[in-house]
Amino acid sequence: MRKALSTLAALAVLAAVLLGAYRLYGWAREREASQCPLCHRPVHGHTAFSAVLDGREVRVCCPRCWLTFLRVAGGTVQRPMATDYTTGKPVPAEECVYVEGSDDCPCCSANILVGTSDKVPAAQCFDRCLPSVIAFAQRDQAVAFSRRHGGAVVSYQTLLNEVGNR
């Protein structure tokens, strides 16, 4: 009887360890899916961009990271989907209108003053998500946003042409 209880206790401990490992694995996979592979920021629901690149699903935090990813990786793109900034809903990238270079950068960090070797403060200027690119399903919403925040209203094809010219 004692041996049976001992075996049962060992099996219970083993089951608990396996369940914990399974949950930890699931948490790590979920976190990986919600983090931009380029800038390692969270993938936000109102700026996310996704596509299938050479048969592999790619999900990044914003259209700027997508353009950078595409320039670096190249490959065959299928089903590029932007997220409408106004509604948070996915929209085929070709149907969206984009505002590039506005003063609103939803996934960027603020410029931080850093000290230089000669003790003169300087602004940190590089951010992978700059200049911002924000997608809109409706042209009038993009134009209104651009009037408030600056930036150029451009098409997806214009953005792709920029990638090709770099």
TAHUFEN-V373992 format. One record per backbone hydrogen bond with DSSP energy under -1.0 kcal/mol. NH is the residue of the N-H (numbers start at 1). CO is the residue of the C=O. Records with the same first field share a line. If there is no record, write none. Layout:
# TAHUFEN-V373992
NH = CO + CO
This chain:
# TAHUFEN-V373992
5 = 1
6 = 2
7 = 3
8 = 4
9 = 5
10 = 6
11 = 7
12 = 8
13 = 9
14 = 10
15 = 11
16 = 12
17 = 13
18 = 14
19 = 15
20 = 16
21 = 17
22 = 18
23 = 19
24 = 20
25 = 21
26 = 22
27 = 23
28 = 24
29 = 25
30 = 26
31 = 27
32 = 28
33 = 29
34 = 30
35 = 32
36 = 41
40 = 36
43 = 34
48 = 44
49 = 60
50 = 81
51 = 58
52 = 78
53 = 56
54 = 76
56 = 53
58 = 51
60 = 49
66 = 62
67 = 63
68 = 64
69 = 65
70 = 66
71 = 67
72 = 68
73 = 69
74 = 70
78 = 52
81 = 50
82 = 91
84 = 89
85 = 135
88 = 84
91 = 82
93 = 80
95 = 92
97 = 136
98 = 154
99 = 134
100 = 152
101 = 132
103 = 149
108 = 105
114 = 122
116 = 120
119 = 116
122 = 114
124 = 112
130 = 127
134 = 99
136 = 97
142 = 138
143 = 139
144 = 140
145 = 141
146 = 142
147 = 143
148 = 144
149 = 145
150 = 146
152 = 100
154 = 98
159 = 155
160 = 156
161 = 157
162 = 158
163 = 159
164 = 160
165 = 161
166 = 163
